[in-house]
Amino acid sequence: MEYRKNVGGIDRIVRGVLGIWLVAVAISAVLDDKRVTAATAAIAGAGLLRNAQAQHCGGNALLGIDTTSDESAE
């Protein structure tokens, strides 16, 4: 399925950094035997990393938000 890109620039970088941080939190929570925290952080982190990689966010699409710049389309 082809999605229109609606995540770019600083938004994409922030999603990537937060995604990596949440995956690290999930790993730490697993080591501390906090399974619910680990699962929640892992799912949220994976979602943010997927948004950054695919440059598409379903929430942005529903709200009509587009953080890509016209300059990158050239």
N, C-alpha and C positions, 0 to 999 in steps of 0.2 A: 504494500500500500504506500503510495506516494503522498507525503505531507508537505504543505507549504512551509518554508522556513519562517519562523517568527521569533527566534531567539538569536541574538548576536551581540557583539561588542562586549562591554563590561558585564552585561547580564549573563552571557555565556561563561565568562571567566569566573564570576561569583558562583554560579551553579556548579562549576567544576571543582572549585576550591572547597565549597561547602559539602559537596558530595564526597570528596576524598576525606574530609574531616569526619563526616558522619560514619563512613566505613571504618575509620580508625577508632571511633567511639564504639562501634559495634564489636570490633575485635577486642577492645579493652573490656567491654561488658561481658563478653563470652568468657574471658579469662577470670573475671570476678564472679562468674556464675549468676549473672543477671540476665536471664534469657529473654524476658519481655523487652527490656531496654535494648538488648542486642538486636532482636528481631525488628523492632521499630526503627532503630537507627540504620540498620542494614537496608531495609525497604526504602526509607526516605533517601538515603545516600545513593542507592542504585537508581532511583527515579531521577534525582538531580543529575547524576552522571549521564543517564540516558538522554535527558533533555539537552545537556551540553553537547553531547556527541551528535545527536540527530538534528540539533538546532530547531527543535519543534517542541512546544509545550501545549498540551490540550487545554489547560486553564487559560493561557494567553489567547488561544484560538476562540474559546467561548466568550471571553471578555473583549475581544477585538484588539488586543494589545500586540504590537509588533515592535520589537527592539532591534531589528536589523536596520542597517543604514543603507540608503540608496547608493552610497559610494562603493560599497562592496559588490554591487551587482554588475559593475563595469567589467 
